[in-house]
Amino acid sequence: MKIIDVKTVLLTGPCTNDPFLSESRKRRSAAFIEIYTDSDIMGIGETYAGYFFPEVVPEIVNFFSPILIGQNPDDINQFFYGKPLLNEQLGGE
């Protein structure tokens, strides 16, 4: 199984009627990242950055997409302990 696509979904809506939140924020945002594989399995995750600065999330996803595409999503250790994918993408050692 290989990653074939990575997409961003941004959601924004009115804040709840909570008096503590409504004074400081009129709208709430969330950012989700969808990862698609060649075996019709799709994973979805949420990023904390989507709550505070949702506009930057698509740019971050666009930056990391070429690094993730073609990788095996089952090999979690590769992303943390294996070959340094980001270093390679940026032309490092």
Secondary structure per residue as TSV (DSSP state, phi and psi in degrees):
chain	resnum	aa	ss	phi	psi
A	1	M	-	360.0	138.0
A	2	K	-	-132.1	149.9
A	3	I	E	-75.4	129.2
A	4	I	E	-113.8	-18.2
A	5	D	E	-160.4	150.8
A	6	V	E	-135.1	127.0
A	7	K	E	-130.1	157.1
A	8	T	E	-110.9	139.4
A	9	V	E	-124.4	118.9
A	10	L	E	-106.2	134.0
A	11	L	E	-124.2	133.7
A	12	T	E	-138.2	136.0
A	13	G	E	-153.1	174.4
A	14	P	E	-65.9	148.1
A	15	C	-	-72.8	162.6
A	16	T	-	-69.4	177.1
A	17	N	S	-85.4	14.4
A	18	D	-	-63.1	121.5
A	19	P	H	-63.1	-26.8
A	20	F	H	-75.4	-37.8
A	21	L	H	-82.3	-38.0
A	22	S	H	-64.9	-26.0
A	23	E	H	-72.2	-35.5
A	24	S	H	-94.7	-29.4
A	25	R	-	-138.3	129.2
A	26	K	S	-91.5	-22.8
A	27	R	E	-131.8	153.5
A	28	R	E	-118.6	146.9
A	29	S	E	-129.9	156.4
A	30	A	E	-147.4	150.7
A	31	A	E	-128.6	129.6
A	32	F	E	-117.8	148.0
A	33	I	E	-119.1	126.3
A	34	E	E	-105.4	130.9
A	35	I	E	-116.8	122.2
A	36	Y	E	-104.8	143.4
A	37	T	E	-118.6	167.3
A	38	D	T	-75.1	-3.2
A	39	S	T	-108.8	25.6
A	40	D	S	62.3	21.9
A	41	I	-	-101.6	132.5
A	42	M	E	-121.2	133.7
A	43	G	E	-109.1	150.5
A	44	I	E	-134.9	140.0
A	45	G	E	-140.7	162.7
A	46	E	E	-117.9	140.7
A	47	T	E	-109.5	139.2
A	48	Y	T	-64.1	-30.0
A	49	A	H	-61.5	-25.6
A	50	G	H	-63.0	-23.6
A	51	Y	H	-76.6	-31.2
A	52	F	H	-109.1	-31.3
A	53	F	-	-148.1	64.2
A	54	P	G	-62.2	-25.1
A	55	E	G	-65.3	-23.7
A	56	V	G	-85.8	-19.7
A	57	V	H	-59.9	-45.9
A	58	P	H	-59.2	-36.1
A	59	E	H	-67.4	-39.1
A	60	I	H	-65.2	-44.1
A	61	V	H	-63.1	-42.0
A	62	N	H	-61.9	-34.8
A	63	F	H	-67.8	-44.3
A	64	F	H	-85.0	-16.6
A	65	S	H	-53.8	-49.0
A	66	P	H	-62.9	-25.5
A	67	I	H	-74.7	-37.1
A	68	L	H	-83.1	-35.1
A	69	I	T	-62.8	131.3
A	70	G	T	95.4	-11.8
A	71	Q	S	-84.0	158.4
A	72	N	-	-87.7	115.0
A	73	P	T	-69.6	-16.4
A	74	D	T	-75.7	-21.7
A	75	D	-	-91.1	71.9
A	76	I	H	-60.1	-39.5
A	77	N	H	-60.3	-30.0
A	78	Q	H	-59.1	-36.4
A	79	F	H	-74.6	-23.0
A	80	F	H	-107.5	-39.3
A	81	Y	T	-119.4	-14.8
A	82	G	S	-84.0	-149.1
A	83	K	S	-55.6	129.9
A	84	P	-	-71.6	93.8
A	85	L	H	-61.0	-44.0
A	86	L	H	-64.6	-43.3
A	87	N	H	-59.1	-43.6
A	88	E	H	-64.0	-42.9
A	89	Q	H	-62.3	-34.8
A	90	L	T	-88.4	5.6
A	91	G	T	84.0	19.2
A	92	G	-	-83.7	-167.1
A	93	E	-	-70.9	360.0
